[in-house]
């Protein structure tokens, strides 16, 4: 081989190494972004699908699907109506926790629909909601699981209370409840007891 041949081989090797570093860096940045956006949902998806590439592909597909939705914040009058309904449901919990939980589950679904999330099955809806509400999606899954157990008569009062608190966490996030909502803070403290 001539010096020119060695020079060409060295340039090709360097180019391949540079491309490899760029690809690796982009993958690491994508992973970091997904972990940041999805939080614990990233780990849950990783565990569920059994591999980083599969999990990241699923999370990326969720992002693309949600980008196509026409999601919108609630209008002030909608927020007020939903908040009033939540307060009534939460107050009814004392006398009839099972019915209150069923009503809370239904109300959260109505809020999601009003925001523009499709009325799909639970798994698809929770996947869609996880894109913009990853920090509370685990609460939604927990509350929904308890609601299903409640339908079978398998949930105790403490389970129902935990589910109501979990639904409240998601509800607040979806309606954009003001941080200084004193009445709801008081009601939440009552449920926590």
N, C-alpha and C positions, 0 to 999 in steps of 0.2 A: 504494500500500500504506500502511496505517496503521501507527502505532507498535506497536500490538498484533500486527499481522501480522509486522513485523520482529522483534519479540520472540519470537514463536512460531518463526519460521525460525531465529533465532539459537539458541534452545533445542534445536531438532531437530539443527542442525549440531553443537552441543556434545555432545549425547547420542550422535550417530553417532561423533564423534571419541573419546569416552570408551569406547564399545563397541569401536572399532577398536584402541585402546591395550590394552584388557583382553584381547582376542583375541590380539593380537600378543605380549603379555607371556606369556600362557598357552602359546602355541606355543613361544616361546623357552625357557620353563621345562621344557616337555616334551622339547624337543631336548636341553637341558642334562642332564636326568635320564637320557635314553636313552644319551647319549654317556658319561655317568659309569658307568652300569650295564654297558654293552656294550663300552666301550673300543674296541679296534681292530676288533671285530666290527661296530661301528656303521659305520666307514669301509668295511669289506669289503662290507657289505650295501648301502651307498650306491653303491659302485662297481658292484656286481653288478646292482642294479636301476635304476641310472641316474637317480635323482631322490630328493630328500629326503623328499617326501611318501610315495612308494612304500616307501622304506626304513624310515621310521618306522612306517608302517602294518604292514609285515612284522614289525618288532621288537615292536610292540604286540600283534600276533596271537600271536607266540611267547609273550609274557608271559601272555596270557589262556589259551593252550593249557596251559602249564606249571602255571598256578594250578589247573587242573582235575585235574592228576595227583596221585596220592597219594604224593608223594616223602617219603622217610624217611631218617634217618641209619642207618648200619649198627649192628647190635648189636655189642658188644665181641667176642663169639665169632666173628661173621661177619668182622669187621675182622681178627681174628687169623688166621682161615683164609685169607682173601684175601691178607694180607700174607705169610704163609708160602708160599703158592703163587707170589707174585711173586718172592720170594727164590730159590725153586727155578728159576723161569724165567730170572731174571737170571743165576744161576750157570751154567745150561745154555748161555747165550749164547756162552761161550768156545768150546765144542766144536761147537755147531750154531746159528749165529746166525739162519739162516733159520727154523728150526723154533721157536726161542725167540721170534722176532718174531711168528710166527703165533699162538703160545700167548699172548703178551702182548696181542695184538689181541683174542683170544677172552676172556681174563680181564677186560680193561677192559669189554667188552660185558656180561659176567656181573655185574660190579660195578654197572654202570648199571642192569641189570635188577633186581638186588637192592635198589637205591635207589628203584626205582619208575618208571624211564624206560621207555617202551614199546619193544618189540623191533621197531622200524621200520627202514626203510632208513637208510643212513648219513647222508644229507642231513637227513632229518627228525630223526634222533637228535641229530646235531651241532647242529642249530638249537635243539632243546629244551635240550640241555646248556648252550648258550651263555647261556641266561637266568641261570643261577646260577653258571656257571663260565666267564664270558667271558674272564677273564685267562689261561685255559689252553686255550681251544678251538682256537686256532691250532696249538698243539702236537698236538692230536688230529688235526686235518686233515692236518698234515704227516706224522705217523706213519702215518695210514691210507693216504695217497698212496704212501708208500714201501712199505707192506705190499702194496698192489696191484701195484706195480712188482716186488716180490719174487716174487709169484705168477707173474709172467711171466718170471722169471729176469733182470730188468733192473736189479736193485739190487745195488750193491757192499757190501762189508763196512762201509765208513764210513757209507754210507746207512743200513744196518741199525742201526749203533750210534746214529746220530742219532735214528732212529725209536724205539729203546728208551728213550733219554733223554726224548724227547717223550712217549711213553706213560707213563713214570714220573711225569712232571710231572702229567699228568691223573689217573693212578692215585692219587697222594698226595692230590690235591685231593678226589677222590671218596670215598676211604676215611677221610679226615680224619686222615691220619698225623700223629702227634705230631712237633713240631718237633725234639725231642731224640732221634729215632730214629737212634742212632749207627750201628747196623749198616747201615741203608739208606743213610745218608750215605756210609759207606765204600764200599759197593757202587756207589753213583752215581759216586763219584770214580774207581773202577776203570773203569767204562764210559766215563767222559769222557776217559780216556787214550788 
